[in-house]
Amino acid sequence: MEAIREIPVTRMDCPTCVVTLEKAVKEVKGVKDVRGNYLKKTLKIIYDPEITQIADIEKAIENLGYNIAYKHYPNLFEKLHGLFKKSDVKEIKQIGDSDFIEITLNAIKPVVILFTSEACPICQALKPKMKELAEQKKQETDFYEMDITQTETWKKYDIKSIPTVILFQKSKPIKQFNAMIRIDELENALKTADS
């Protein structure tokens, strides 16, 4: 038995967003097929309702940092209120083109750069995980963030989508992770770099 559901997704503004969302939703057990349309900002999902619930599909979308158009999410005031309750996690420092050579290429320990943008929902969803990893690895590795809308350095590293994470060691990029980065992959790369 199959069911079809079209889910409107806010801020699904580019083909990369569509591919990322399709891949994440296809991983939900019971989903047979997913087709995204960034012009209509919808995902058309064919799934088995006996195996999966719409809530599971919605969660896969929301875990990437996207919102579903028919659901209520906290407004700015509610988000700010929540921020004051959270523990103080160290921020990943923003760097610009002028800082890049000194911070990255002349570094003694490995350096992780997150190439991102404020307008990218996937980037925003990745940031808390990156901050946790930065806190765990602060003795061995330096973490930084570059906004591609305000810098040019990213063009030298063949970055075609965001978020992209590059691990530098001894002034060279040794590993690059693109839009569907998993934190455990980055952790494993850092173990290799640290040894």
Secondary structure, DSSP 4 states (H G I P E B T S, - for coil): --EEEEEEEET--SHHHHHHHHHHHHTSTTEEEEEEETTTTEEEEEE-TTT--HHHHHHHHHTTT-EETTS----HHHHHHHHHHS--PPPPEE--HHHHIIIIIT-SS-EEEEEE-TT-HHHHHHHHHHHHHHHHTTTT-EEEEEETTS-SGGGGGT--SSSEEEEEETTEEEEEE-TT--HHHHHHHHHHHH-
